[in-house]
């Protein structure tokens, strides 16, 4: 598979990403990230940014290296979906929404539109 095609068609190919994307619209993601600091006396929300999901580990490793060169905390996690193995490239976790927003902005300048994932505390 062509890695460029894989990266751009990720949500369509990854059923788990489809569910996350369907349940989280970009404007809601931004609102959630901006509202997080306002929560007082509660456990702070933690977030991950998913840059992409690949079938080929080599493609995931290449993107992870690219993100690490930007000083981002990139890692790869494997998931099974419909009998296929997917290699997700994720950045984080972030407790601080300023750092989260900085990472999102940095990824956007590289042509990567990450999926915002709120972690369960």
C-alpha positions in Angstrom: 0.0 0.0 0.0 1.1 3.5 -0.7 1.7 5.3 2.6 0.3 8.6 1.4 -2.9 6.9 0.4 -3.0 5.1 3.7 -2.5 8.3 5.8 -5.2 10.2 3.9 -7.8 7.4 3.9 -7.2 6.3 7.6 -10.7 7.1 9.0 -12.4 5.3 6.2 -10.2 2.2 6.6 -10.1 2.1 10.4 -13.5 1.2 11.9 -12.5 2.3 15.4 -11.3 5.7 14.1 -14.6 6.0 12.2 -16.5 5.6 15.5 -14.3 8.1 17.3 -14.6 10.6 14.4 -18.4 10.1 14.2 -18.8 10.8 17.9 -16.4 13.8 18.0 -16.7 16.7 15.6 -13.7 19.0 15.2 -15.5 22.0 16.7 -16.5 19.9 19.7 -12.9 18.8 20.0 -11.6 22.3 20.2 -14.4 23.3 22.6 -13.5 20.4 24.9 -9.8 21.3 24.8 -10.6 24.9 25.7 -13.0 24.0 28.5 -10.7 21.5 30.2 -8.7 24.1 32.2 -11.9 25.6 33.6 -12.7 22.4 35.6 -11.8 23.1 39.2 -11.3 20.6 42.0 -11.7 17.7 39.7 -9.3 15.3 38.1 -7.7 17.0 35.1 -8.6 15.6 31.7 -5.8 13.9 29.8 -5.6 13.8 26.0 -3.8 11.9 23.3 -3.5 13.0 19.7 -3.8 10.3 17.1 -1.8 11.3 14.0 -2.6 8.3 11.8 -3.3 4.6 11.7 -1.4 2.3 9.3 -1.6 -1.4 8.4 2.2 -1.4 7.8 4.5 -1.0 10.8 7.1 0.6 8.7 4.8 3.5 7.8 3.9 4.0 11.5 7.6 4.0 12.4 8.4 6.6 9.8 5.7 8.9 11.0 6.7 8.3 14.7 10.3 9.3 13.8 9.1 12.4 12.0 7.0 13.5 15.0 9.8 12.8 17.4 12.1 15.0 15.3 9.6 17.8 16.1 10.1 17.0 19.8 6.7 15.4 20.2 6.1 12.4 22.5 5.1 10.0 19.7 4.5 6.3 20.2 2.9 3.4 18.3 0.1 1.2 19.6 -1.3 -1.9 17.9 -5.0 -2.6 17.7 -7.0 -5.4 16.1 -10.1 -4.4 14.0 -12.0 -6.8 11.8 -9.1 -9.3 11.8 -6.6 -6.7 10.7 -3.7 -5.2 12.8 -3.5 -1.4 12.8 -0.5 0.5 14.0 -1.7 3.8 15.5 0.7 6.7 15.8 -0.2 8.7 18.8 1.3 11.7 20.6 0.9 12.5 24.3 -0.6 12.1 26.8 -1.2 15.7 27.7 -2.6 17.1 31.0 -1.9 20.7 30.0 -4.2 22.0 27.3 -1.5 24.6 26.3 0.9 21.8 25.5 -1.9 19.9 23.7 -2.8 22.9 21.6 0.9 23.5 20.8 1.3 19.9 19.7 -1.9 20.1 17.5 -0.7 23.3 15.9 2.8 21.8 15.2 1.2 18.7 13.7 -1.1 20.9 11.5 1.9 22.8 10.1 3.2 19.4 9.0 -0.1 18.6 7.2 -1.2 16.2 9.9 -4.7 16.8 11.3 -4.7 14.7 14.5 -7.7 13.0 16.1 -8.2 14.2 19.7 -8.8 11.4 22.1 -9.8 12.1 25.7 -8.4 9.4 28.0 -10.4 7.8 30.8 -9.0 8.9 34.2 
